Amino acid sequence: MFLLAYELYSHLDLPAIIWLQNYLVENLSQDQTVVVVSHDRNFLNTVSQEIIRLRDHKLDYFPGNFDEYENKMEDKAKMKDRIVAALEKKRKHVQDTINKQRSIMNKTGDDKRGAVIASRQKVKHRICQRVSLSLSSHD
């Protein structure tokens, strides 16, 4: 059995919604699927056992109800922010090293420092790519 329930509140009164909610929770077996589209957080939390998100032509599965899904997404966003902050800190450190080596090279005329600078610039470029990838991911 497959049931698609889209914005039930447009067509059902409160007793009917409560009946449907109880029916879905108490009477559906594991081999039955209900796809629910709703803005009612309580309804979603009560009837959902898994959230399936369609984004960028890709389905992502999240076990649990809507609140658990939102908590997981919030945790992912915080982790992403921490990763980006750590990469930015590392990028700044590498840039400071580049500036210091460039200053020493200009003062002393030591051309060997150019190789160090080039190496550090490659590291900085890779860090910038990782930051860009982290920022562009939609999770």
C-alpha positions as CSV (number, residue, x, y, z in Angstrom):
1,M,0.0,0.0,0.0
2,F,1.2,3.5,-0.8
3,L,-0.5,6.7,0.3
4,L,0.4,10.2,-0.6
5,A,-1.0,12.8,1.9
6,Y,-0.5,16.4,0.8
7,E,-1.5,19.2,3.1
8,L,-4.3,17.5,4.9
9,Y,-5.5,20.6,6.7
10,S,-6.9,22.0,3.5
11,H,-9.5,19.2,3.3
12,L,-10.0,17.7,6.7
13,D,-11.5,19.0,10.0
14,L,-9.6,18.5,13.3
15,P,-11.4,15.3,14.3
16,A,-10.6,13.8,10.9
17,I,-7.0,14.8,11.2
18,I,-6.7,13.3,14.7
19,W,-8.3,10.1,13.4
20,L,-5.9,9.9,10.5
21,Q,-2.9,10.6,12.7
22,N,-3.9,7.8,15.1
23,Y,-4.7,5.4,12.2
24,L,-1.3,6.0,10.6
25,V,0.6,5.4,13.9
26,E,-1.4,2.4,15.0
27,N,-2.4,0.5,11.9
28,L,0.4,0.7,9.3
29,S,2.8,-2.2,8.9
30,Q,6.5,-2.0,7.9
31,D,5.7,-2.8,4.3
32,Q,3.4,0.1,3.9
33,T,4.6,3.6,2.9
34,V,2.9,6.9,3.4
35,V,4.4,10.1,1.9
36,V,3.3,13.1,3.9
37,V,3.7,16.7,2.9
38,S,2.7,19.0,5.8
39,H,3.5,22.2,7.6
40,D,2.2,20.8,10.8
41,R,5.3,19.9,12.9
42,N,3.2,18.0,15.5
43,F,1.6,15.8,12.8
44,L,5.0,15.2,11.2
45,N,6.6,14.3,14.5
46,T,3.8,11.9,15.4
47,V,3.6,10.0,12.1
48,S,7.2,10.1,10.8
49,Q,9.6,7.3,11.2
50,E,11.9,8.4,8.5
51,I,12.5,11.7,6.6
52,I,13.4,11.6,3.0
53,R,14.7,14.8,1.6
54,L,14.9,15.5,-2.2
55,R,17.6,18.1,-2.9
56,D,19.7,18.6,-6.0
57,H,18.2,15.6,-7.7
58,K,19.3,13.4,-4.8
59,L,17.4,11.6,-2.1
60,D,18.8,11.7,1.5
61,Y,17.4,9.5,4.2
62,F,17.2,10.4,7.9
63,P,15.8,8.0,10.5
64,G,13.5,9.5,13.1
65,N,10.8,12.2,13.1
66,F,11.0,15.8,11.9
67,D,12.5,17.3,15.0
68,E,15.3,14.6,14.9
69,Y,15.9,15.5,11.3
70,E,16.1,19.2,12.1
71,N,18.5,18.5,15.0
72,K,20.7,16.4,12.8
73,M,20.8,19.2,10.1
74,E,21.6,21.8,12.7
75,D,24.4,19.6,14.1
76,K,25.8,19.2,10.5
77,A,25.7,22.9,10.0
78,K,27.6,23.5,13.2
79,M,30.2,20.9,12.2
80,K,30.5,22.6,8.8
81,D,31.0,26.0,10.5
82,R,33.7,24.5,12.8
83,I,35.5,22.9,9.8
84,V,35.4,26.1,7.8
85,A,36.7,28.1,10.8
86,A,39.6,25.7,11.3
87,L,40.5,25.8,7.6
88,E,40.3,29.6,7.6
89,K,42.6,29.7,10.7
90,K,45.1,27.4,8.9
91,R,44.9,29.5,5.7
92,K,45.6,32.6,7.7
93,H,48.6,31.0,9.4
94,V,50.0,29.9,6.0
95,Q,49.4,33.4,4.6
96,D,51.3,34.9,7.5
97,T,54.2,32.4,6.8
98,I,54.2,33.5,3.2
99,N,54.3,37.1,4.1
100,K,57.2,36.5,6.6
101,Q,59.2,34.5,4.1
102,R,58.6,37.1,1.4
103,S,59.8,39.9,3.8
104,I,62.9,37.9,4.7
105,M,63.6,37.2,1.0
106,N,63.3,40.9,0.2
107,K,65.6,42.0,3.0
108,T,68.3,39.4,2.6
109,G,68.1,38.7,-1.1
110,D,67.9,35.0,-0.3
111,D,66.3,33.5,-3.5
112,K,66.0,30.1,-1.8
113,R,63.1,31.5,0.2
114,G,61.2,31.6,-3.1
115,A,60.8,27.9,-3.1
116,V,59.4,28.0,0.4
117,I,57.0,30.7,-0.6
118,A,55.8,28.7,-3.7
119,S,55.3,25.6,-1.5
120,R,53.3,27.6,1.0
121,Q,51.2,29.1,-1.8
122,K,50.3,25.7,-3.0
123,V,49.2,24.7,0.5
124,K,47.2,27.8,0.8
125,H,45.5,27.1,-2.6
126,R,44.5,23.6,-1.5
127,I,43.1,25.0,1.8
128,C,41.1,27.6,-0.1
129,Q,39.7,24.8,-2.3
130,R,38.6,22.9,0.7
131,V,37.0,25.9,2.2
132,S,35.2,26.5,-1.1
133,L,34.0,22.9,-1.2
134,S,32.8,23.1,2.4
135,L,30.8,26.2,1.7
136,S,29.3,24.9,-1.5
137,S,27.9,21.7,0.0
138,H,24.2,22.0,0.7
139,D,23.9,19.7,3.7
